[in-house]
Amino acid sequence: MFDTGSSTIPLFTGHKWWRELTQRRPDDPANLTLRGNSWGQQMVLIGAPMKGALCIGSACLTNQVVYCEGSHLPNLDFDRYSFILSGLFGNVPFDHRFTVIVDISRRRFGLFNGSLDFPQS
């Protein structure tokens, strides 16, 4: 799922996918830890570099950090959602490399190579 409001986390997923994408365990001392607020509760996210590339269509991005929840908050536990959701990604992987185009009416997601500069009013 693409989250237009997620401007700090490149990729967030459940523990099962996180272990597969990073080849790490959540208790690995080399992991990153990110703390913040989620709906008024303290959250802890565990991050590690992704093995391989994050590819969306033909746009492949390397050196991406993948996060999973580490605070046991039910709203962040994708492995226990009642619907299928593997994860979410935000704007971070595309910064200064691609312009994201979300075409809601035609249900399309696209990337334009490079950053588009729009005049400010």
N, C-alpha and C positions, 0 to 999 in steps of 0.2 A: 504494500500500500504506500502511495506517495503522500507525505504529510507536508503541505505547503508551509506550515508553521514551525517545522523542525529545522532550525538553523544552527544547531550545535552538534547534533549526532548524525554521522553519516549513514549508519545502518544499525538497526535495532531488531533483534530476533529472540526467539525462545531459546532455552538452554540446549535442546536437542540440536537445532540448526547451528547454534553458536559453536558447540563443540566440533561439529563437522566442518564448519567454515574456518575455524581457527586452529584446530588440532590441539586444543588446550583444555585444561580443567579449570573450573571457576576459582579454585583455591591456589592456582599457580602464582607464586610471588612476583612474577614478571608482568602480570596483568595490570592494566590501568584501572583506576577507580574514579568515578565521577559521582558527585553528590549534588542533589538538587531537591526541588519540590515537585510533587505530583498530586494535584488536586488537594493541596493542603497537608500532605503527609511527606515526611522525609523519605527520599528514595536514594538508593545506591545502585549504580550501574557498573558492570564489570566489562572492561574492554580489552581487546587484543587484536593484533594485525590479522587481517584475512589472508589465508593461503590462496594464492592465485589472484584473479581479477574479478571485479564486479562488472558484469556486462549487461547492458540494457540495449537491446538491438545490436548494432555494430559498434557502439561506444563502450569500450572496455577501459575501466579505471583500475589502476594498481595501487598498492600501498594504502588500502582503506582499513579503517579500524571498525570492528564490529562490536556492538555492545549487547549484553543481556542483563536482565534484572538481577540484583543481588540483595534486595531488601524484602523479598517475599510479599510484595504488594500485589493483590490479585488483579488489579487493572493493568499491570505490566507483565503478567505471566502468560505469554502467548501460547505456551504449551497446554494451558487449561481452558482456553477460550472455547465457547460452545459452537463457534463457527470457524471455518478454516482461514487462518491468517498466519502466514509464515514469518512476517516481519514488516517493518516499515523503513522507508528511507526518506531523507529530507533533501534540502538544497545543498548541503555541504559537499557531496562528491562532485558537484557540477560547478562550484564557484570558480570564476575566472577561466573556465574551460568550455562550458556549454551554457546555452540559454535553454531553459525548460519551457516547453509549450504544452499546456494542458487544454485540450479541446473537449470540453464537457459534452457539447451537443452531439458530437460524433463518437464520443467515448474513445478518444485517442490520446496518447502520450507521445511527445516527440522531443528531440534534442536538436538544437541548432549549434553547430560547431563554432565556438568563440562566444564572447560576451557581446550582447547588443547594448549599445548606449542610446538611451532615449533622452531627448531634450527635457530639461526640467522647466516647469512653468513658474 
